[in-house]
Amino acid sequence: MMPGKRGIAAILLGLFAIAAPGGGGQPKVEAAFLVETPTGNELVVVVGEDQKTIGPTTANRLAWNSSGNRVALHLAPAGALAVWREGREGFVEVSTKAESPVWSPDGAKLLFRRGGELFVYVATAIGSEPFPIAKGVRCAAWSPSGDRIAFATLEAISVCDADGNNPRQAIEGRTATALAWSPTGRAIAFIEPGLGKGAPPNLYTAAVNGTSMAKKGVLDAARIAWGPTGKHLAAETANGIEVLDLTTGKVEAIFAGMRGPAVWAGPRQLVGFKDGAPCEAIVGEKDLRTFARLEGKKIVHAGAVPAVYVSNESILDDPFQEAPKPKEGQMALRGTVVVLEPLDDKFTISVETIVDGKGSERHFGRPIEQPMEFNHLTVRFTPERQRPLRAVDLKLDDEVMVLVNATKLDAQATLSAASVTIAGDVIPEPGTEPTKARRPAPHISGRAIEYDGVSMEKVVVPMTFPVLGNVWYEDWFLAPRGGGTRRHHGQDLMAKKMTPLVACFEGKVIVGLARPGGHHTIKIKGSNGWTACYYHVNNDNPGTDDGQGGAANAFAPGLRTGMFVYEGQFLGYVGDSGNAETTAPHLHFELWDDHFGAVVNAFPSLRAADRIEEPVYAAPAPDLVPSAGESRVDGIVRKIDDARETLRMDLVARFSRGRMRVVTTPTSVWGKIGPSTQLQLRGSRAKIGPDDLRPGLQGTIVGVQPAKDRAVVARVGAFEK
């Protein structure tokens, strides 16, 4: 016998804590079951205190949206995707084939893959057709606000707008089989498959702009969901649902037999399904709480509307809780930095939320881009310390709260920022930063820092000259710019376009890959307590001024944000991006003292800098020395042709004249990987196979190259873990 309708509804309402939607007051769908019958499956839907049976259908899986008014169904055997909507008869076919449908947080859009291509379907628009986002996608996830999509290909984890615009490789050289956004939207968790036979997959977390990447441990899971407090991660594994503590990387709980996709219903509550019935798991409690079951029926699949949950901890962890509040005639804009013009003191944010002077909030389902500018009066705000905002403080993809003296957005105008709060920002006290400098550098005293962050103290920072080859420069420090409204904070090192750039000192690099035609930048947060800024990095294809050169003609192969670079390492190319499009190509170079947030004249340091003729290269796998007649090439895998047993690499270095030398022009090389090629992991003797190789890997191949323009017939190859 089936339980009474009132009993099922009461149990489900208590379990999922679903409220009726605003306005009409009509109850919405709480849960649904695909039930096997002799004539095919039926969709059983629980709405308020009623049950509906819709069918027959060939669906074998389903997924609910957060509004509880639509369900996506996978139709067997072809794998078509259809949507059923409460209040309407029949199904709307979305795609003849589809994989992994995921609803946006607002319940209006459906993300799915078809043949490796990622699509978005807008369910709220009658007659709409799915539109493509990206190709070669392995998995994807919505941001918590629904305005961005993270997706993984074989060579990178990328982020784009909800309509597919403004794609950017957030984490180059990494791939993933599962993705999840943090509840704050500032970080991504992903599972990367292991390299080599039997190598386990690993869980990583990283900021959306690729910084602060950390390995959290071994995890083999089909799907993952970040908990609402940001401290836990639920993973659907072969054992059931496992919950990991992200602070320690250890498994805190295993709920055997529980299946997902797991839905967080509270700070420690998870909702899933076991044996066709919804159940609840509490982190810290061993037993599952199993609820309504359709007795005597075979449940093919089941789904429930996720509960909307905001924890007190999440509110307390809000990085903008203590940010300056707008007064009458002001508003606060919350969003993400999508355009950065550091030399003009301008940036653009993708606005998601507006708070007005009365405390009222407006949220945008589709973010609006607003150009901004700042000056010496703009405050860089943190609860502990405040100081004037500098261009060096901002990065692309920073989440910010900007206070402006205006009451409405205007995409055609540039609003002036009164204060900027950057999520996760810390302004350390002078002298508290740990330094690991191999070449110690002096610091300024911090006295008499001028209105625009200039320190007139003379400091010589030990370093390597940042540009190779012929360079012409004079002392242009504090020369007027912008019609006399600004002072020049750097030194312009005039050189031909595509002249190589190298790291002036060691440290962590921040790569600013802008939109096509935008301003590409490089920053080095040095181990010596100094930051070096490289502006006007090339954005053109060779021989043109088209602004479409992309990363390959801007940065060294494999260079990515968060990477540690050593002094003299190849970084990229001189160009004219940004506000240098109407001038001769050059590198605008600045030196900032991190202790005080002050810029100094780089001229004395440049005059005293060591000059090198070619980039320094610390060759990985130094034991792979080519024999007589052989060649060795190091590079980044970009393409694999399984049929021809070849791979294409962007060349980093080549064995020449008895040693490895950096290749400083964008160059590709082909390698022949045959049955006799010995493949291994770098730094070990662990064997791998051709199937383990993928775009984005850094690798080395050694073998015979019949001619310079022919493929290297690899005898041995070594690739990064």
Secondary structure, 3 states (H helix, E strand, C coil): CCCCHHHHHHHHHHHHCCCCCCCCCCCCEEEEEEEEECCEEEEEEEECCEEEEEEEECEEEEEECCCCCEEEEEECCCCEEEEEECCCCCEEEEECCCEEEEECCCCCEEEEEECCEEEEEECCCCCCCCEEEECCCCEEEECCCCCEEEEECCCEEEEEECCCCCCEEEEECCCCCEEEECCCCCEEEEEECCCCCCCCCEEEEEECCCCCCEEEEECCCCEEEECCCCCEEEEEECCEEEEEECCCCEEEEEEECCEEEEEECCCCEEEEEECCEEEEEECCCCCCEECCCCCCCEEEEEEECCCCCCCHHHHHCCCCCCCCCCCCCCEEEEEEEEEEEHHHCEEEEEEEEEEECCCCEEEEEEEEEEEEECCCCCEEECCCCEEECCHHHCCCCCEEEEEECCCCCCCCCCEEEEEEEECCCCCCCCCCCCCCCCCCCCCCCCCCCCCCCECCCCCCCCCECCECCCCECCCCCCCEECCCCEECCCEEEECCCCCEEECCCCEEEEEECCCCCCCEEEEEEECCCEEEEEEEECCCCCCCCCCCCCHHHCECCCCCCCCEECCCCEEEEEECCHHHCCCCCEEEEEEEECCCCEEECCHHHHHHCECCCCCCCCCCCCCCCCCCCCEEEEEEEEEEECCCCEEEEEEEEEEECCEEEECCCCCEEEEECCCCCEEEECCCCCECCHHHCCCCCEEEEEEECCCCCCCEEEEEEEECC
